[in-house]
Amino acid sequence: MRLKLGLALAAAVSAFLLVGATGTAALWRDQATVNPGTISTGSLILLNGDQTSQVKNYQLSDFSAAAISPGASKQAPLVVKNAGNTPFLLNLKGITATSGSPSLLQSFVISIAQVNLVGDCPLGSATTNGLTLYQGSQQANAVFTSQPRLAAGASLVLCLRGVLGTDAAQSTDQTGFQLFFGFRADQSR
């Protein structure tokens, strides 16, 4: 009996190995046609300038820190335009400065507000109302607190204001400095 059981077990294992080694004859095959979708690209073109013209690199001469005295302020509008065909979110990508004394740069407080019209940001030192997007000194990592959205072809007005703190020493190098504002456009829907 034991011998018959051993032979039966050996036959079962051999059959299992032979069938397993040969695999199965099943084939898996499927076919389908997919209609291609449309992929389109857009262009992100960020321009800035004044009321009449906008370019890629605009020098805002009205917002100069040359010969500014403690407690004084400068203010000027900047028009930002989406010249592309894709809507985007606008963000500040840092404010850097040319040479100038570090104490002068730290005492110069910059605020950037979104206003409705260029006339809402008069040149000079008049205060303005608007949505404040940034306030602080020049920083390479400066960003907006909220990002305005610009539709394709749309423009917005930013009011740039700088105030030299009353704590800035009179002996501070008053030759001024030049600020560079970087802007970034991120595609939105």
The 8 nearest C-alpha neighbors of each residue, nearest first, counted from 0:
[[1, 3, 2, 4, 5, 6, 7, 8],
 [0, 2, 4, 3, 5, 6, 7, 8],
 [1, 3, 5, 0, 4, 6, 7, 8],
 [4, 2, 6, 0, 5, 1, 7, 8],
 [3, 5, 7, 1, 2, 6, 8, 0],
 [6, 4, 2, 8, 3, 7, 9, 1],
 [7, 5, 9, 3, 8, 4, 10, 2],
 [8, 6, 10, 4, 5, 9, 3, 11],
 [7, 9, 5, 11, 6, 10, 4, 12],
 [10, 8, 6, 12, 11, 7, 13, 5],
 [9, 11, 7, 13, 8, 12, 6, 14],
 [12, 10, 8, 14, 9, 13, 15, 7],
 [11, 13, 15, 9, 14, 10, 16, 8],
 [14, 12, 10, 16, 15, 11, 9, 17],
 [15, 13, 17, 11, 16, 12, 10, 18],
 [14, 16, 12, 18, 13, 17, 19, 11],
 [17, 15, 19, 13, 14, 18, 20, 12],
 [18, 16, 14, 20, 19, 15, 13, 21],
 [17, 19, 15, 21, 20, 16, 14, 22],
 [20, 18, 16, 22, 17, 21, 15, 23],
 [21, 19, 17, 22, 18, 16, 15, 23],
 [20, 22, 18, 19, 17, 23, 16, 24],
 [23, 21, 19, 20, 18, 24, 25, 17],
 [22, 24, 25, 21, 19, 18, 26, 20],
 [23, 25, 26, 22, 21, 27, 18, 19],
 [24, 26, 23, 27, 22, 28, 21, 29],
 [27, 25, 28, 24, 23, 29, 22, 30],
 [28, 26, 25, 29, 24, 30, 23, 22],
 [27, 29, 26, 30, 25, 31, 24, 32],
 [30, 28, 27, 31, 26, 32, 33, 25],
 [29, 31, 28, 32, 33, 27, 26, 34],
 [32, 30, 33, 29, 34, 28, 35, 27],
 [31, 33, 34, 30, 35, 29, 36, 28],
 [34, 32, 35, 31, 36, 30, 37, 29],
 [33, 35, 36, 32, 37, 31, 38, 30],
 [36, 34, 33, 37, 38, 32, 31, 39],
 [37, 35, 34, 38, 33, 39, 32, 40],
 [36, 38, 39, 35, 34, 40, 33, 41],
 [39, 37, 36, 40, 35, 41, 34, 42],
 [38, 40, 37, 41, 36, 42, 85, 84],
 [41, 39, 38, 42, 85, 84, 43, 37],
 [42, 40, 85, 84, 43, 39, 83, 86],
 [41, 43, 83, 84, 85, 44, 40, 82],
 [42, 44, 83, 85, 45, 41, 84, 184],
 [45, 43, 83, 82, 81, 42, 46, 184],
 [44, 46, 81, 80, 82, 43, 55, 184],
 [47, 45, 55, 54, 80, 53, 79, 44],
 [48, 46, 79, 53, 78, 54, 80, 57],
 [47, 49, 53, 78, 57, 77, 52, 54],
 [48, 50, 78, 51, 52, 77, 53, 47],
 [49, 51, 52, 78, 48, 117, 53, 77],
 [52, 50, 49, 53, 48, 78, 47, 54],
 [53, 51, 49, 48, 50, 54, 47, 78],
 [52, 54, 48, 47, 46, 49, 51, 55],
 [55, 53, 46, 47, 56, 57, 48, 52],
 [54, 56, 46, 47, 57, 45, 53, 48],
 [57, 55, 54, 58, 47, 46, 48, 53],
 [56, 58, 48, 54, 59, 47, 55, 53],
 [59, 57, 60, 56, 48, 61, 179, 62],
 [58, 60, 61, 62, 57, 48, 77, 63],
 [59, 61, 62, 58, 63, 75, 57, 177],
 [62, 60, 59, 63, 75, 122, 74, 73],
 [63, 61, 60, 75, 59, 74, 73, 64],
 [62, 64, 65, 61, 60, 177, 73, 176],
 [63, 65, 175, 67, 176, 66, 62, 177],
 [64, 66, 175, 63, 67, 174, 176, 173],
 [67, 65, 173, 174, 175, 64, 68, 63],
 [68, 66, 65, 64, 71, 173, 69, 175],
 [67, 69, 71, 70, 66, 163, 173, 169],
 [70, 68, 165, 163, 71, 164, 167, 67],
 [69, 71, 165, 164, 163, 68, 162, 72],
 [72, 70, 69, 68, 163, 162, 67, 73],
 [73, 71, 162, 124, 161, 163, 70, 74],
 [74, 72, 123, 124, 161, 160, 62, 162],
 [73, 75, 160, 123, 122, 159, 124, 62],
 [74, 76, 122, 159, 62, 158, 61, 120],
 [77, 75, 158, 120, 157, 117, 159, 156],
 [76, 78, 157, 156, 48, 49, 158, 79],
 [77, 79, 156, 48, 49, 47, 155, 157],
 [80, 78, 47, 155, 154, 46, 156, 77],
 [81, 79, 154, 46, 82, 153, 45, 47],
 [80, 82, 152, 45, 83, 153, 151, 44],
 [83, 81, 44, 152, 80, 45, 151, 46],
 [84, 82, 44, 43, 42, 81, 85, 151],
 [83, 85, 151, 42, 41, 86, 82, 43],
 [86, 84, 151, 41, 83, 42, 43, 87],
 [87, 85, 150, 151, 187, 149, 186, 188],
 [86, 88, 186, 187, 185, 149, 148, 184],
 [87, 89, 148, 185, 184, 147, 146, 187],
 [90, 88, 184, 146, 147, 183, 148, 87],
 [91, 89, 183, 146, 143, 182, 142, 92],
 [90, 92, 142, 182, 143, 93, 181, 183],
 [93, 91, 181, 182, 142, 183, 141, 90],
 [92, 94, 139, 141, 140, 181, 91, 138],
 [93, 95, 180, 137, 138, 139, 179, 141],
 [94, 96, 179, 139, 178, 137, 138, 93],
 [97, 95, 178, 177, 179, 98, 176, 94],
 [98, 96, 177, 176, 99, 178, 95, 179],
 [97, 99, 176, 96, 100, 177, 175, 101],
 [100, 98, 176, 101, 175, 97, 104, 103],
 [99, 101, 103, 102, 104, 172, 98, 171],
 [100, 102, 104, 103, 105, 99, 106, 98],
 [103, 101, 105, 100, 104, 106, 167, 171],
 [102, 104, 106, 100, 101, 105, 107, 167],
 [103, 105, 101, 107, 102, 106, 100, 99],
 [106, 104, 102, 107, 103, 136, 101, 137],
 [107, 105, 103, 164, 104, 163, 167, 108],
 [106, 108, 163, 104, 162, 105, 136, 164],
 [109, 107, 136, 135, 162, 161, 106, 163],
 [110, 108, 161, 135, 134, 136, 160, 107],
 [109, 111, 134, 160, 133, 159, 161, 112],
 [110, 112, 159, 133, 158, 132, 131, 160],
 [113, 111, 131, 158, 130, 132, 129, 157],
 [112, 114, 157, 130, 129, 156, 158, 131],
 [115, 113, 129, 156, 116, 157, 112, 119],
 [114, 116, 156, 119, 113, 117, 155, 129],
 [117, 115, 118, 119, 114, 156, 120, 155],
 [116, 118, 119, 120, 76, 156, 50, 115],
 [119, 117, 116, 120, 121, 76, 115, 122],
 [120, 118, 116, 117, 121, 114, 127, 115],
 [121, 119, 118, 158, 76, 117, 127, 75],
 [122, 120, 118, 119, 123, 125, 75, 74],
 [123, 121, 75, 74, 120, 124, 125, 61],
 [124, 122, 74, 73, 125, 121, 75, 72],
 [123, 125, 72, 73, 74, 126, 122, 71],
 [126, 124, 123, 121, 127, 122, 74, 120],
 [127, 125, 124, 128, 120, 121, 74, 160],
 [128, 126, 120, 119, 125, 129, 121, 158],
 [129, 127, 126, 114, 130, 119, 112, 120],
 [128, 130, 114, 113, 112, 131, 127, 115],
 [129, 131, 113, 112, 132, 114, 128, 111],
 [132, 130, 112, 133, 111, 129, 113, 110],
 [131, 133, 143, 144, 112, 111, 145, 130],
 [134, 132, 111, 143, 110, 131, 144, 135],
 [133, 135, 110, 109, 111, 108, 132, 136],
 [136, 134, 108, 109, 110, 137, 133, 138],
 [135, 137, 108, 109, 105, 107, 138, 104],
 [136, 138, 94, 95, 135, 139, 104, 109],
 [139, 137, 94, 141, 140, 93, 95, 136],
 [138, 140, 93, 94, 95, 141, 137, 92],
 [141, 139, 93, 138, 142, 92, 94, 91],
 [140, 142, 93, 138, 139, 92, 94, 91],
 [143, 141, 91, 92, 90, 93, 140, 144],
 [144, 142, 132, 133, 145, 91, 90, 146],
 [143, 145, 132, 133, 142, 146, 131, 90],
 [146, 144, 143, 132, 147, 90, 142, 133],
 [145, 147, 89, 90, 88, 143, 148, 144],
 [148, 146, 89, 88, 145, 149, 90, 113],
 [149, 147, 88, 87, 89, 146, 150, 86],
 [148, 150, 87, 86, 153, 88, 81, 151],
 [149, 151, 86, 153, 152, 148, 87, 81],
 [152, 150, 84, 86, 85, 153, 81, 83],
 [151, 153, 81, 82, 150, 83, 154, 80],
 [154, 152, 150, 81, 151, 149, 80, 155],
 [155, 153, 80, 79, 81, 78, 149, 152],
 [154, 156, 79, 78, 80, 157, 153, 115],
 [157, 155, 78, 114, 77, 113, 117, 116],
 [156, 158, 113, 77, 112, 76, 114, 159],
 [157, 159, 76, 112, 111, 120, 75, 113],
 [160, 158, 111, 75, 74, 110, 76, 157],
 [161, 159, 74, 110, 109, 73, 111, 158],
 [160, 162, 109, 73, 72, 108, 107, 74],
 [163, 161, 72, 108, 107, 71, 164, 73],
 [164, 162, 107, 69, 70, 106, 71, 72],
 [165, 163, 70, 106, 166, 69, 167, 162],
 [164, 166, 70, 69, 167, 163, 168, 71],
 [165, 167, 164, 168, 69, 106, 70, 163],
 [168, 166, 165, 164, 69, 106, 103, 169],
 [167, 169, 171, 170, 166, 69, 165, 103],
 [170, 168, 171, 167, 69, 68, 173, 172],
 [169, 171, 168, 172, 173, 167, 103, 68],
 [172, 170, 168, 169, 173, 103, 167, 100],
 [171, 173, 174, 170, 100, 175, 99, 103],
 [174, 172, 175, 66, 171, 67, 65, 68],
 [175, 173, 172, 66, 65, 176, 99, 64],
 [176, 174, 65, 64, 173, 66, 99, 67],
 [177, 175, 99, 97, 64, 98, 65, 96],
 [176, 178, 97, 96, 179, 64, 63, 175],
 [177, 179, 96, 95, 180, 97, 176, 94],
 [178, 180, 95, 94, 96, 181, 177, 97],
 [181, 179, 94, 93, 178, 182, 95, 92],
 [182, 180, 92, 93, 91, 94, 179, 183],
 [183, 181, 91, 92, 90, 180, 184, 89],
 [182, 184, 90, 92, 89, 91, 185, 181],
 [183, 185, 89, 88, 87, 90, 186, 45],
 [186, 184, 88, 87, 187, 183, 89, 90],
 [187, 185, 87, 86, 88, 184, 85, 188],
 [188, 186, 87, 86, 88, 185, 85, 148],
 [187, 86, 186, 87, 85, 150, 88, 148]]
